[in-house]
Amino acid sequence: VKLAKKLTRGLSGFVNAVLRSVLRECDSISIGELAKSEAEEISFIYNQPLWLVNLWMNEMGKDKTVDLCAWFNEQPRLTARINTVKVSIEDCIKELQNLGWTIEQDKDIPEVVYIDSHQGHLEKAKPVIEGHITFMDKASMLVAHVVDPQPEERILDCCAAPGGKSMHMASLMHNTGAIMSCDIYDHKLDLMNQNAERLGVSIVSTKLQDGRSLPDNWKEQFDRVLVDAPCSGLGILQKKLDMRWRKTEDLLNELPPLQLEILEKASEMVKVNGYLVYSTCTINRGENEDVLEKFLATHKNFVIDPVSYEGLPPAIDGMILTYPPRDHMDGFFMARMKRLS
């Protein structure tokens, strides 16, 4: 009611009446009676769109869908990456502990640290300002490990903004070599450049570039190419609670052709014996396995290169799909391919 008074004119009385009516009649309200199907009951209980519940039930069954919906309603754990370009993992952990923060280092990926409590405003904290840590989910960090960039290599990040994966790859390369990071939004490239400066990364170059029309003179020039494709974002709903209501089922049909187009163009930039990685932050077969299978069906010179990394969830047919309730991270899809000829 207080919010209604602040945000609207003359609506607080109506809001008050509705809420008091709910209090009086709450014992007679039953989701089981209101729901016309099992999927609708899950939709009501967990506040998820019905079309999305139906999608996941068809792909993974009821139990996994329920667990996933419950996960997305939990408070996310604050996760950061230790930036080894500027500080060692050991020194950074000591620094955070000396600040009185409650932290836990991930058991699989040493640069992943969970921050369960902290002092003061995060954006004003010394480790943040000095670029010793940067905030991103463990699943996002796994992508860089799947790419597995090596020092002195030349890397292309086709859809790079906001740039977290480019900066992480730079740290894995010990800030040697070259990373070309492209995006279609100028303001996002500006933010990437600012972030690179804060993190002490010097090998990332940014370019305003559509991934569907990469320059011909880039063909076969890169050791590894990452396509972190624009997607529906259905794997990161825990961190963006309103996103579930801003996405539509139509989007799931519109995105795969775009994703495939970017992937096909990016594949031309890979050197022979180089690697192409396709990733998304969504849980939806149409944007993940289906796109990859269509690509491989028409590009026989690429084969799945199964990923073997201790911190990864189990691979299925060489492809990784993180399942948040099991893996305790966002829902991501990742696959690495090798160019044979």
C-alpha positions in Angstrom: 0.0 0.0 0.0 2.9 2.3 0.8 4.4 1.6 -2.6 1.1 2.2 -4.3 0.9 5.7 -2.7 4.4 6.5 -3.9 4.1 5.2 -7.4 0.4 5.8 -8.4 -2.3 8.3 -7.7 -5.6 7.1 -6.1 -4.8 3.4 -6.4 -3.7 2.7 -2.8 -7.3 2.1 -1.6 -7.9 -0.5 -4.3 -4.6 -2.3 -3.5 -5.5 -2.2 0.2 -8.9 -3.7 -0.5 -7.4 -6.5 -2.6 -4.8 -7.4 0.0 -7.3 -7.5 2.9 -9.6 -9.7 0.8 -6.8 -12.1 0.3 -6.1 -12.2 4.0 -9.8 -12.9 4.7 -10.1 -15.6 2.1 -6.7 -17.2 1.9 -7.8 -20.5 3.4 -10.3 -20.9 0.5 -7.7 -20.2 -2.2 -6.1 -23.4 -3.6 -3.6 -23.5 -6.4 -4.5 -27.2 -6.9 -8.1 -26.1 -7.6 -7.2 -23.2 -9.8 -4.7 -25.0 -12.0 -6.1 -26.9 -15.0 -2.9 -28.9 -15.5 0.3 -30.1 -13.9 2.3 -27.6 -15.8 -0.1 -24.8 -14.8 0.2 -25.8 -11.1 4.1 -25.5 -11.4 3.6 -22.2 -13.1 1.5 -20.8 -10.3 3.6 -22.1 -7.5 7.0 -20.9 -8.8 5.8 -17.8 -10.7 7.1 -18.9 -14.1 5.3 -18.4 -17.5 3.3 -21.5 -18.5 4.9 -21.8 -21.9 8.3 -22.0 -20.3 7.2 -24.7 -17.8 5.8 -26.7 -20.7 9.1 -26.3 -22.6 11.2 -27.6 -19.8 8.7 -30.4 -18.9 8.9 -31.6 -22.5 12.7 -31.5 -22.5 13.6 -32.8 -19.0 10.5 -34.0 -17.3 8.5 -32.8 -14.3 11.0 -33.4 -11.4 13.9 -31.6 -13.0 11.5 -28.7 -14.1 10.3 -28.3 -10.5 13.8 -28.3 -9.2 14.9 -25.7 -11.8 11.9 -23.4 -11.1 12.7 -23.6 -7.4 16.4 -22.8 -8.0 15.5 -19.7 -10.1 13.5 -18.3 -7.1 16.4 -18.6 -4.7 18.7 -15.7 -3.9 21.9 -16.0 -6.0 25.2 -16.4 -4.4 27.6 -13.6 -5.1 30.4 -15.0 -7.3 33.6 -13.3 -8.4 36.7 -14.1 -10.5 40.1 -13.4 -9.1 42.0 -11.5 -11.8 45.4 -13.2 -12.0 46.7 -10.5 -14.4 47.0 -8.2 -11.4 47.2 -10.5 -8.3 47.9 -14.1 -7.3 44.9 -16.2 -6.2 46.6 -16.7 -2.7 47.2 -13.0 -2.2 43.7 -12.0 -3.3 42.1 -14.5 -0.9 44.2 -13.1 2.0 43.2 -9.5 0.9 39.5 -10.3 1.0 39.8 -12.1 4.3 41.8 -9.2 5.8 38.9 -6.9 4.8 36.6 -9.0 7.0 34.7 -10.6 4.1 33.3 -14.1 4.4 34.5 -16.0 1.3 34.8 -19.5 0.0 37.1 -20.6 -2.9 35.6 -23.0 -5.4 36.9 -26.5 -5.2 37.1 -27.0 -9.0 38.2 -23.6 -10.5 40.8 -21.9 -8.3 40.0 -18.3 -9.5 36.3 -18.6 -8.6 35.5 -17.2 -5.1 32.1 -16.9 -3.4 31.4 -13.8 -1.3 28.9 -14.6 1.4 29.3 -11.3 3.3 31.3 -8.1 2.8 31.9 -4.7 4.3 30.6 -1.5 2.7 29.6 -0.9 -0.9 31.0 -3.4 -3.4 31.7 -0.9 -6.1 33.8 1.1 -3.7 35.7 -1.8 -2.3 39.5 -1.7 -2.9 39.7 -5.1 -4.6 37.1 -4.1 -7.1 38.5 -0.6 -7.8 42.0 -2.0 -8.3 40.8 -4.8 -10.5 41.7 -7.7 -8.3 38.3 -9.2 -8.6 35.4 -8.9 -11.1 31.9 -10.3 -10.8 30.7 -13.2 -13.0 29.1 -16.5 -12.5 31.0 -19.8 -12.4 29.2 -21.0 -15.6 30.5 -17.9 -17.5 34.0 -18.7 -16.3 33.7 -22.3 -17.5 33.3 -21.0 -21.1 36.9 -19.5 -21.1 38.2 -22.9 -19.8 36.4 -24.7 -22.7 38.0 -22.3 -25.2 41.3 -23.1 -23.4 43.3 -20.2 -24.9 47.0 -20.5 -24.8 49.6 -17.8 -24.4 50.6 -16.0 -27.6 47.6 -17.3 -29.5 45.2 -15.2 -31.5 41.6 -15.3 -30.3 38.3 -14.0 -31.7 35.4 -13.3 -29.4 32.5 -12.7 -31.9 29.8 -11.5 -29.5 31.9 -10.2 -26.6 29.9 -7.7 -24.6 29.9 -7.2 -21.7 33.4 -8.6 -22.0 33.8 -10.9 -19.0 34.9 -13.9 -21.1 37.4 -11.9 -23.1 39.0 -10.6 -19.9 39.0 -14.1 -18.4 40.7 -15.5 -21.5 43.3 -12.8 -21.3 44.2 -13.9 -17.8 44.4 -17.5 -18.8 46.8 -16.4 -21.6 48.9 -14.5 -19.0 48.0 -11.3 -20.9 50.1 -12.4 -23.9 48.9 -12.9 -27.5 45.9 -11.1 -28.9 42.1 -11.1 -28.4 39.8 -9.4 -30.9 36.5 -8.7 -29.1 33.5 -7.7 -31.3 30.0 -6.4 -30.6 27.3 -4.4 -32.3 26.9 -1.8 -29.6 29.3 1.1 -29.2 28.5 1.9 -25.6 29.1 -1.8 -24.6 32.6 -1.6 -26.3 33.3 1.5 -24.3 32.5 -0.3 -21.1 34.7 -3.2 -22.1 37.6 -0.9 -22.7 37.1 0.7 -19.2 36.9 -2.8 -17.7 40.1 -3.9 -19.5 41.9 -0.8 -18.1 40.6 -1.6 -14.6 41.7 -5.2 -14.9 45.1 -4.4 -16.4 44.4 -6.3 -19.6 46.3 -5.1 -22.6 45.8 -7.8 -25.2 42.1 -7.2 -25.8 41.1 -5.0 -28.8 37.5 -4.1 -29.3 35.7 -3.6 -32.6 32.2 -2.5 -33.6 31.4 -5.5 -35.7 28.4 -7.7 -36.5 29.2 -11.4 -36.1 27.2 -12.2 -39.3 29.5 -10.1 -41.5 33.1 -10.6 -40.3 35.8 -9.2 -42.6 37.2 -11.5 -45.3 40.8 -10.7 -44.3 40.1 -12.4 -40.9 39.5 -15.7 -42.6 41.6 -18.5 -41.1 43.5 -16.0 -39.0 42.5 -17.2 -35.5 43.7 -20.1 -33.4 40.4 -20.1 -31.4 37.1 -18.5 -32.0 34.3 -18.1 -29.4 30.7 -17.6 -30.4 28.9 -16.8 -27.1 25.7 -16.3 -29.1 22.8 -13.9 -28.4 20.2 -16.1 -26.7 17.0 -16.2 -24.7 18.9 -16.1 -21.4 16.7 -18.8 -19.8 19.7 -20.1 -17.8 20.3 -16.9 -15.8 16.7 -16.3 -14.5 17.9 -16.5 -10.9 19.9 -13.2 -11.4 17.3 -11.4 -13.5 14.0 -12.1 -12.0 11.9 -10.0 -14.4 13.4 -11.6 -17.5 11.0 -14.5 -17.3 8.1 -12.2 -18.0 9.9 -10.2 -20.8 10.7 -13.3 -22.9 8.2 -14.8 -25.3 7.9 -18.2 -26.9 8.3 -16.6 -30.3 11.8 -15.6 -29.4 12.8 -19.3 -29.3 11.9 -19.6 -33.0 13.6 -16.3 -34.0 17.0 -16.8 -32.3 18.3 -20.2 -33.8 18.6 -18.9 -37.4 20.6 -15.9 -36.1 22.8 -18.1 -33.9 23.5 -20.5 -36.8 24.3 -17.6 -39.1 26.8 -16.2 -36.7 28.3 -19.6 -36.0 28.7 -20.3 -39.7 30.4 -17.0 -40.4 32.7 -17.4 -37.4 33.8 -20.8 -38.5 35.5 -19.3 -41.5 37.8 -17.4 -39.2 39.3 -20.5 -37.6 42.7 -21.8 -38.7 43.0 -25.4 -39.8 43.6 -27.4 -36.6 42.1 -24.5 -34.7 39.0 -24.5 -32.4 35.5 -23.1 -32.5 33.5 -22.8 -29.3 29.7 -22.3 -29.3 28.1 -21.3 -26.0 24.8 -19.8 -24.7 23.3 -18.9 -21.3 20.0 -20.7 -22.0 18.4 -24.0 -21.2 16.6 -24.8 -24.5 17.5 -27.5 -26.9 16.4 -25.4 -29.9 19.1 -22.8 -29.2 21.7 -25.3 -28.1 22.1 -28.9 -29.4 19.8 -28.3 -32.5 21.9 -25.3 -33.7 25.1 -27.2 -33.2 23.8 -30.3 -35.0 22.6 -28.2 -38.0 26.1 -26.6 -38.2 28.0 -29.9 -38.0 25.7 -31.5 -40.7 26.8 -28.9 -43.2 30.4 -28.4 -42.1 32.1 -31.8 -42.2 35.5 -30.2 -41.7 34.5 -29.5 -38.0 34.1 -32.2 -35.4 33.2 -32.1 -31.7 36.3 -32.0 -29.5 35.2 -33.4 -26.2 36.1 -31.2 -23.3 38.0 -32.7 -20.4 38.2 -30.3 -17.5 37.9 -31.2 -13.9 35.5 -28.4 -13.1 33.0 -29.2 -15.8 29.7 -31.1 -15.4 29.5 -34.4 -17.2 29.5 -34.1 -21.0 26.8 -35.7 -23.2 28.1 -36.4 -26.7 31.0 -34.1 -26.0 28.6 -31.2 -25.2 28.2 -29.5 -21.8 24.9 -28.3 -20.4 25.1 -27.0 -16.8 22.0 -27.8 -14.7 21.7 -25.2 -12.0 20.2 -27.2 -9.1 22.9 -29.9 -9.6 25.9 -27.8 -10.5 25.1 -24.7 -8.4 25.7 -22.2 -11.2 23.8 -20.6 -14.1 22.4 -22.7 -16.9 24.9 -22.7 -19.8 25.5 -24.7 -22.9 29.1 -25.2 -24.3 30.6 -27.2 -27.1 34.1 -27.1 -28.6 34.8 -28.1 -32.2 38.1 -28.6 -34.0 38.6 -27.7 -37.6 40.2 -30.6 -39.5 40.7 -29.0 -42.9 
